[in-house]
Amino acid sequence: MGKENKKKLLIYAHYYAPDVASTGQLLQDMAEGMLDVFDVTVICTVPSYGGKISPEYQEKKFYYEEINGVKVIRIAVPEFTKTSKVSRIKNLLAYYFGARKATKLVGEQDYIFTISQPPILGGMLGVYGKKKLKASNGSSPLFVYCIQDFNPEQVIATGYVKFKFILDIAKWMDNRSCVKSDLVVTVGRDLEQTLVQRFGKKSVPNHTIINNWVDEKEIHPLAADSEGVEEFNETYGLKDKFVIMYSGNIGLYYDLDGLIEVMAKFNGAKTPDGREVVFAFVGAGAMLKKLEEYKVEHSLNNIVFIPYQDKDKLIYSLNAADVHWCVSAKGIKGVSCPSKFYGIAGVGKPVIGVLEKGAEIEMLINEIGCGKIAEPGDYDTIEEIVNWFIDNADSSELAEMGRKAHEYLLGNLTKNLSINKYKKAMLNNEQQLLQTSTAPAESELRKEITA
């Protein structure tokens, strides 16, 4: 399809490549995966996920780039510290108001896609774009709001903000974003239940479920003696160790300060085949310093902290683990869906799930049979599960769990499968079809997607 026949899609991404935020990586996959049928523009911040901003992004208000065929408008934002609420709020507001200004630069857009990041503001940007922009046929663009996390429910669960009147306003504003959207997408069954509960007896906005994904061509199983995995193990002292890994944001939503106390009990532990047991944290976040201090205070030799890995190195770090953690704190069910599970399944590794019953990933792990699960806060059961994995480190059961995870992913959770679901959901939306039913380009798009 020629570029002149493509519908235009605007994505508000907050973080985008090369930032290592999981949502930024998902949105890069989506933007590039949509290029066969859409002309895609992304509005995002300058690279800043870690809080620091490189000098080449400190001179102007906007930066125009093209990455793999996607037009990118980057917004200058101030640096921030993840442990400082004030600096984070300043950074988020700078993105929000900068994105509003950047919206005026993109011209006609037929579709707007945004996620629930930054909290509340992501949805508000979608509403703003729908109001300010026009589609090529003169109508308003179709607005798709993807809820990766429900807020203010998430901050309530973690106690990050405690002023009720602020939380009530935030929920009202996010509900408004849902109502103003043409389609709400949730990334799990439990999140769909939260959406329905939010609106109670009122009409629930048009919605569907589309899971997150992993690119199976980039993230896939590798042998332990493959060059990249061996180099990673050598670099971080993991060679010949039994590695239980947490990979991702070391943030507030995972009860990591509780889990590290369980890990401390295995200081000096070995598997039946003689390997030392190591707990590896790969990433950064607001809890990292506290965990590092705990390690020093308790003289723990079985815990290793490893920096975020670039996207092209992630396959090696994920494959270096024998078992992966997939955890959420209590109260997160129906609020957030830990997408790290998809990377774990991508490399075919078993899972220790610390997840509430009925959460999307808890249900998936049980349905697939690829790990063992405990409720958040049930440290005795978590300890028993860790013990089980150590005692069975040399058995075929772990490999079988990993095989089941990878097999399920290939059939259900790959990038192309999920992105095609988005294309179909967007192009088949009733309201948009009514508005563009006579447009030959739209008919051509639908034929391409359903072929």
ZANU-893870 format. One record per residue (C-alpha): residue number from 1; x, y, z. Coordinates in steps of 0.5 Angstrom, whole numbers, padded with zeros to 4 digits, m for minus. Layout:
N
<NUM, <X, Y, Z>>
...
REM end
This chain:
451
<1, <0000, 0000, 0000>>
<2, <0003, 0007, m0002>>
<3, <0004, 0012, 0004>>
<4, <m0001, 0017, 0001>>
<5, <m0006, 0012, 0002>>
<6, <m0005, 0010, 0009>>
<7, <m0009, 0013, 0015>>
<8, <m0005, 0017, 0020>>
<9, <m0004, 0014, 0027>>
<10, <m0001, 0019, 0033>>
<11, <0002, 0015, 0039>>
<12, <0003, 0019, 0045>>
<13, <0008, 0014, 0048>>
<14, <0012, 0018, 0054>>
<15, <0018, 0014, 0054>>
<16, <0020, 0011, 0047>>
<17, <0026, 0008, 0044>>
<18, <0032, 0008, 0046>>
<19, <0029, 0008, 0053>>
<20, <0029, 0002, 0057>>
<21, <0022, 0003, 0060>>
<22, <0018, m0004, 0058>>
<23, <0012, 0001, 0056>>
<24, <0017, 0004, 0051>>
<25, <0019, m0002, 0048>>
<26, <0012, m0004, 0047>>
<27, <0010, 0002, 0044>>
<28, <0016, 0002, 0039>>
<29, <0014, m0005, 0037>>
<30, <0007, m0003, 0036>>
<31, <0009, 0004, 0032>>
<32, <0014, 0000, 0027>>
<33, <0009, m0006, 0027>>
<34, <0003, m0001, 0024>>
<35, <0007, 0002, 0019>>
<36, <0005, m0003, 0014>>
<37, <m0002, 0000, 0014>>
<38, <m0001, 0007, 0018>>
<39, <0003, 0013, 0017>>
<40, <0006, 0013, 0024>>
<41, <0008, 0019, 0029>>
<42, <0010, 0019, 0036>>
<43, <0010, 0024, 0041>>
<44, <0015, 0022, 0047>>
<45, <0020, 0025, 0052>>
<46, <0027, 0026, 0050>>
<47, <0031, 0019, 0053>>
<48, <0030, 0020, 0060>>
<49, <0028, 0014, 0063>>
<50, <0033, 0013, 0068>>
<51, <0032, 0021, 0070>>
<52, <0039, 0024, 0067>>
<53, <0039, 0027, 0060>>
<54, <0045, 0027, 0055>>
<55, <0047, 0034, 0053>>
<56, <0045, 0033, 0046>>
<57, <0038, 0033, 0048>>
<58, <0038, 0040, 0053>>
<59, <0039, 0045, 0047>>
<60, <0031, 0045, 0044>>
<61, <0024, 0045, 0046>>
<62, <0023, 0039, 0041>>
<63, <0027, 0034, 0037>>
<64, <0025, 0031, 0030>>
<65, <0027, 0024, 0029>>
<66, <0025, 0018, 0024>>
<67, <0027, 0011, 0027>>
<68, <0026, 0005, 0023>>
<69, <0020, 0009, 0019>>
<70, <0017, 0012, 0025>>
<71, <0016, 0020, 0025>>
<72, <0018, 0022, 0032>>
<73, <0017, 0028, 0036>>
<74, <0021, 0029, 0042>>
<75, <0020, 0034, 0048>>
<76, <0025, 0037, 0053>>
<77, <0023, 0035, 0060>>
<78, <0027, 0036, 0066>>
<79, <0032, 0031, 0070>>
<80, <0029, 0028, 0076>>
<81, <0030, 0023, 0081>>
<82, <0026, 0017, 0082>>
<83, <0026, 0017, 0090>>
<84, <0023, 0025, 0089>>
<85, <0016, 0026, 0088>>
<86, <0017, 0033, 0087>>
<87, <0022, 0032, 0081>>
<88, <0018, 0026, 0078>>
<89, <0012, 0031, 0078>>
<90, <0015, 0036, 0075>>
<91, <0018, 0032, 0070>>
<92, <0011, 0029, 0068>>
<93, <0008, 0035, 0068>>
<94, <0013, 0038, 0063>>
<95, <0012, 0032, 0058>>
<96, <0004, 0033, 0059>>
<97, <0004, 0040, 0057>>
<98, <0010, 0039, 0052>>
<99, <0006, 0034, 0049>>
<100, <0000, 0038, 0048>>
<101, <0004, 0043, 0044>>
<102, <0007, 0038, 0040>>
<103, <0000, 0036, 0038>>
<104, <m0001, 0042, 0034>>
<105, <0005, 0040, 0030>>
<106, <0003, 0034, 0027>>
<107, <m0003, 0036, 0022>>
<108, <m0009, 0031, 0021>>
<109, <m0009, 0025, 0024>>
<110, <m0014, 0019, 0023>>
<111, <m0013, 0015, 0029>>
<112, <m0010, 0017, 0036>>
<113, <m0007, 0012, 0041>>
<114, <m0005, 0013, 0048>>
<115, <m0003, 0009, 0054>>
<116, <m0005, 0010, 0061>>
<117, <0002, 0013, 0062>>
<118, <0004, 0017, 0065>>
<119, <m0002, 0016, 0070>>
<120, <m0008, 0020, 0069>>
<121, <m0004, 0024, 0064>>
<122, <m0004, 0019, 0058>>
<123, <m0011, 0019, 0058>>
<124, <m0012, 0026, 0058>>
<125, <m0007, 0027, 0052>>
<126, <m0012, 0022, 0048>>
<127, <m0018, 0026, 0050>>
<128, <m0014, 0033, 0048>>
<129, <m0012, 0030, 0041>>
<130, <m0019, 0028, 0039>>
<131, <m0021, 0035, 0041>>
<132, <m0016, 0039, 0037>>
<133, <m0014, 0034, 0031>>
<134, <m0018, 0033, 0025>>
<135, <m0018, 0026, 0021>>
<136, <m0017, 0026, 0013>>
<137, <m0025, 0026, 0012>>
<138, <m0026, 0032, 0017>>
<139, <m0029, 0028, 0023>>
<140, <m0025, 0027, 0030>>
<141, <m0020, 0022, 0030>>
<142, <m0021, 0015, 0033>>
<143, <m0019, 0015, 0040>>
<144, <m0016, 0008, 0043>>
<145, <m0014, 0008, 0050>>
<146, <m0010, 0003, 0052>>
<147, <m0010, 0001, 0060>>
<148, <m0003, m0002, 0062>>
<149, <m0005, 0000, 0069>>
<150, <m0011, 0003, 0073>>
<151, <m0010, 0010, 0077>>
<152, <m0011, 0012, 0082>>
<153, <m0012, 0005, 0084>>
<154, <m0005, 0003, 0083>>
<155, <m0002, 0009, 0088>>
<156, <m0008, 0007, 0093>>
<157, <m0005, 0000, 0093>>
<158, <0002, 0003, 0094>>
<159, <0000, 0008, 0099>>
<160, <0004, 0013, 0094>>
<161, <m0001, 0019, 0095>>
<162, <m0006, 0019, 0101>>
<163, <m0010, 0025, 0099>>
<164, <m0017, 0023, 0098>>
<165, <m0020, 0029, 0094>>
<166, <m0014, 0028, 0090>>
<167, <m0015, 0021, 0088>>
<168, <m0022, 0022, 0087>>
<169, <m0021, 0028, 0082>>
<170, <m0016, 0023, 0079>>
<171, <m0021, 0017, 0078>>
<172, <m0026, 0022, 0075>>
<173, <m0021, 0025, 0070>>
<174, <m0019, 0018, 0068>>
<175, <m0026, 0015, 0067>>
<176, <m0027, 0021, 0063>>
<177, <m0022, 0019, 0058>>
<178, <m0025, 0012, 0058>>
<179, <m0032, 0015, 0056>>
<180, <m0029, 0020, 0051>>
<181, <m0025, 0014, 0048>>
<182, <m0028, 0010, 0042>>
<183, <m0024, 0004, 0044>>
<184, <m0021, 0002, 0051>>
<185, <m0016, m0004, 0051>>
<186, <m0014, m0007, 0057>>
<187, <m0008, m0012, 0058>>
<188, <m0012, m0017, 0062>>
<189, <m0018, m0021, 0064>>
<190, <m0017, m0018, 0071>>
<191, <m0016, m0011, 0068>>
<192, <m0023, m0011, 0064>>
<193, <m0026, m0013, 0071>>
<194, <m0024, m0007, 0074>>
<195, <m0026, m0003, 0068>>
<196, <m0033, m0006, 0069>>
<197, <m0033, m0005, 0076>>
<198, <m0031, 0003, 0075>>
<199, <m0037, 0004, 0072>>
<200, <m0042, 0000, 0076>>
<201, <m0049, 0000, 0073>>
<202, <m0047, 0006, 0068>>
<203, <m0046, 0004, 0061>>
<204, <m0039, 0001, 0060>>
<205, <m0035, 0004, 0055>>
<206, <m0033, 0000, 0049>>
<207, <m0027, m0004, 0050>>
<208, <m0023, m0011, 0049>>
<209, <m0018, m0015, 0052>>
<210, <m0011, m0015, 0048>>
<211, <m0005, m0018, 0052>>
<212, <0002, m0015, 0051>>
<213, <0007, m0019, 0048>>
<214, <0014, m0021, 0046>>
<215, <0018, m0021, 0040>>
<216, <0020, m0028, 0039>>
<217, <0025, m0026, 0034>>
<218, <0029, m0022, 0039>>
<219, <0027, m0026, 0045>>
<220, <0028, m0033, 0045>>
<221, <0031, m0039, 0048>>
<222, <0039, m0040, 0048>>
<223, <0044, m0045, 0050>>
<224, <0047, m0044, 0057>>
<225, <0054, m0044, 0053>>
<226, <0052, m0039, 0048>>
<227, <0057, m0033, 0047>>
<228, <0052, m0028, 0049>>
<229, <0050, m0032, 0055>>
<230, <0057, m0034, 0057>>
<231, <0060, m0027, 0057>>
<232, <0054, m0024, 0061>>
<233, <0055, m0029, 0066>>
<234, <0063, m0028, 0066>>
<235, <0062, m0020, 0067>>
<236, <0057, m0021, 0073>>
<237, <0060, m0027, 0077>>
<238, <0054, m0032, 0075>>
<239, <0058, m0037, 0072>>
<240, <0056, m0044, 0074>>
<241, <0051, m0041, 0079>>
<242, <0044, m0043, 0080>>
<243, <0041, m0036, 0078>>
<244, <0034, m0034, 0081>>
<245, <0033, m0027, 0077>>
<246, <0028, m0021, 0078>>
<247, <0029, m0017, 0072>>
<248, <0025, m0010, 0071>>
<249, <0023, m0004, 0074>>
<250, <0026, m0005, 0082>>
<251, <0020, 0000, 0084>>
<252, <0015, 0001, 0089>>
<253, <0009, m0004, 0086>>
<254, <0013, m0011, 0088>>
<255, <0014, m0012, 0095>>
<256, <0022, m0013, 0094>>
<257, <0024, m0011, 0101>>
<258, <0020, m0017, 0103>>
<259, <0022, m0021, 0098>>
<260, <0030, m0020, 0100>>
<261, <0028, m0022, 0107>>
<262, <0026, m0029, 0104>>
<263, <0033, m0029, 0100>>
<264, <0037, m0028, 0106>>
<265, <0035, m0034, 0109>>
<266, <0039, m0038, 0103>>
<267, <0045, m0034, 0104>>
<268, <0050, m0040, 0102>>
<269, <0045, m0045, 0100>>
<270, <0047, m0050, 0094>>
<271, <0043, m0054, 0089>>
<272, <0044, m0062, 0090>>
<273, <0049, m0061, 0084>>
<274, <0053, m0057, 0088>>
<275, <0052, m0050, 0085>>
<276, <0051, m0044, 0089>>
<277, <0045, m0040, 0089>>
<278, <0045, m0033, 0087>>
<279, <0039, m0028, 0087>>
<280, <0040, m0023, 0081>>
<281, <0037, m0016, 0081>>
<282, <0037, m0013, 0074>>
<283, <0035, m0006, 0073>>
<284, <0034, 0000, 0077>>
<285, <0028, 0004, 0081>>
<286, <0026, 0007, 0087>>
<287, <0027, 0001, 0091>>
<288, <0034, m0001, 0089>>
<289, <0038, 0003, 0094>>
<290, <0034, 0000, 0100>>
<291, <0036, m0007, 0097>>
<292, <0043, m0005, 0096>>
<293, <0043, m0002, 0103>>
<294, <0040, m0009, 0106>>
<295, <0045, m0013, 0103>>
<296, <0051, m0009, 0106>>
<297, <0047, m0009, 0113>>
<298, <0046, m0017, 0113>>
<299, <0053, m0019, 0109>>
<300, <0049, m0022, 0104>>
<301, <0054, m0026, 0099>>
<302, <0048, m0029, 0095>>
<303, <0045, m0023, 0092>>
<304, <0048, m0019, 0086>>
<305, <0045, m0012, 0083>>
<306, <0046, m0011, 0075>>
<307, <0044, m0005, 0071>>
<308, <0039, m0005, 0066>>
<309, <0041, m0008, 0060>>
<310, <0040, m0005, 0053>>
<311, <0035, m0008, 0048>>
<312, <0040, m0012, 0044>>
<313, <0043, m0015, 0050>>
<314, <0036, m0017, 0054>>
<315, <0036, m0024, 0051>>
<316, <0043, m0026, 0054>>
<317, <0041, m0023, 0061>>
<318, <0034, m0027, 0061>>
<319, <0037, m0033, 0059>>
<320, <0042, m0033, 0064>>
<321, <0037, m0034, 0069>>
<322, <0035, m0041, 0071>>
<323, <0029, m0039, 0074>>
<324, <0025, m0032, 0074>>
<325, <0021, m0028, 0079>>
<326, <0014, m0025, 0077>>
<327, <0012, m0021, 0082>>
<328, <0007, m0016, 0084>>
<329, <0005, m0013, 0091>>
<330, <m0002, m0014, 0095>>
<331, <m0007, m0010, 0092>>
<332, <m0005, m0010, 0085>>
<333, <m0009, m0015, 0082>>
<334, <m0014, m0012, 0077>>
<335, <m0010, m0005, 0077>>
<336, <m0003, m0007, 0073>>
<337, <m0001, m0013, 0069>>
<338, <0007, m0015, 0070>>
<339, <0009, m0015, 0063>>
<340, <0016, m0018, 0065>>
<341, <0012, m0025, 0064>>
<342, <0012, m0025, 0057>>
<343, <0020, m0024, 0057>>
<344, <0021, m0030, 0061>>
<345, <0016, m0034, 0057>>
<346, <0020, m0032, 0051>>
<347, <0027, m0035, 0053>>
<348, <0023, m0041, 0056>>
<349, <0024, m0041, 0063>>
<350, <0020, m0043, 0069>>
<351, <0017, m0038, 0074>>
<352, <0016, m0036, 0081>>
<353, <0010, m0032, 0081>>
<354, <0008, m0028, 0087>>
<355, <0001, m0026, 0085>>
<356, <m0006, m0025, 0087>>
<357, <m0011, m0030, 0085>>
<358, <m0015, m0028, 0079>>
<359, <m0009, m0024, 0077>>
<360, <m0008, m0024, 0069>>
<361, <m0001, m0027, 0070>>
<362, <m0003, m0032, 0076>>
<363, <m0008, m0035, 0071>>
<364, <m0004, m0036, 0066>>
<365, <0002, m0039, 0070>>
<366, <m0003, m0044, 0072>>
<367, <m0007, m0045, 0066>>
<368, <0000, m0046, 0062>>
<369, <0003, m0050, 0068>>
<370, <0010, m0046, 0068>>
<371, <0011, m0045, 0075>>
<372, <0009, m0044, 0082>>
<373, <0005, m0039, 0085>>
<374, <0004, m0036, 0092>>
<375, <0000, m0030, 0095>>
<376, <0004, m0023, 0096>>
<377, <0006, m0023, 0103>>
<378, <0006, m0031, 0104>>
<379, <0013, m0031, 0106>>
<380, <0013, m0038, 0108>>
<381, <0010, m0041, 0102>>
<382, <0015, m0037, 0098>>
<383, <0021, m0040, 0102>>
<384, <0018, m0047, 0100>>
<385, <0017, m0045, 0093>>
<386, <0025, m0043, 0093>>
<387, <0027, m0049, 0097>>
<388, <0023, m0053, 0091>>
<389, <0027, m0050, 0086>>
<390, <0033, m0051, 0089>>
<391, <0032, m0058, 0091>>
<392, <0030, m0060, 0084>>
<393, <0035, m0055, 0080>>
<394, <0038, m0061, 0076>>
<395, <0031, m0064, 0075>>
<396, <0027, m0064, 0068>>
<397, <0021, m0061, 0071>>
<398, <0024, m0054, 0071>>
<399, <0026, m0055, 0063>>
<400, <0019, m0058, 0062>>
<401, <0016, m0052, 0065>>
<402, <0020, m0047, 0061>>
<403, <0018, m0051, 0055>>
<404, <0011, m0050, 0056>>
<405, <0012, m0043, 0057>>
<406, <0015, m0042, 0051>>
<407, <0010, m0046, 0047>>
<408, <0004, m0042, 0050>>
<409, <0008, m0036, 0048>>
<410, <0009, m0038, 0041>>
<411, <0002, m0039, 0040>>
<412, <m0002, m0034, 0043>>
<413, <0003, m0028, 0046>>
<414, <0008, m0026, 0040>>
<415, <0008, m0019, 0037>>
<416, <0005, m0020, 0031>>
<417, <m0001, m0024, 0034>>
<418, <m0002, m0018, 0039>>
<419, <m0001, m0012, 0034>>
<420, <m0006, m0015, 0029>>
<421, <m0011, m0015, 0034>>
<422, <m0010, m0008, 0035>>
<423, <m0010, m0007, 0028>>
<424, <m0017, m0011, 0027>>
<425, <m0020, m0007, 0033>>
<426, <m0018, 0000, 0031>>
<427, <m0020, m0001, 0024>>
<428, <m0027, m0005, 0025>>
<429, <m0029, 0000, 0031>>
<430, <m0036, 0001, 0029>>
<431, <m0036, 0009, 0030>>
<432, <m0030, 0009, 0025>>
<433, <m0033, 0005, 0020>>
<434, <m0039, 0009, 0020>>
<435, <m0035, 0015, 0019>>
<436, <m0031, 0012, 0013>>
<437, <m0035, 0007, 0010>>
<438, <m0035, 0010, 0003>>
<439, <m0027, 0011, 0004>>
<440, <m0024, 0006, m0001>>
<441, <m0017, 0006, 0003>>
<442, <m0021, 0004, 0009>>
<443, <m0024, m0002, 0005>>
<444, <m0017, m0004, 0003>>
<445, <m0014, m0003, 0010>>
<446, <m0019, m0008, 0012>>
<447, <m0018, m0013, 0007>>
<448, <m0010, m0013, 0008>>
<449, <m0011, m0014, 0016>>
<450, <m0016, m0020, 0015>>
<451, <m0012, m0023, 0010>>
REM end
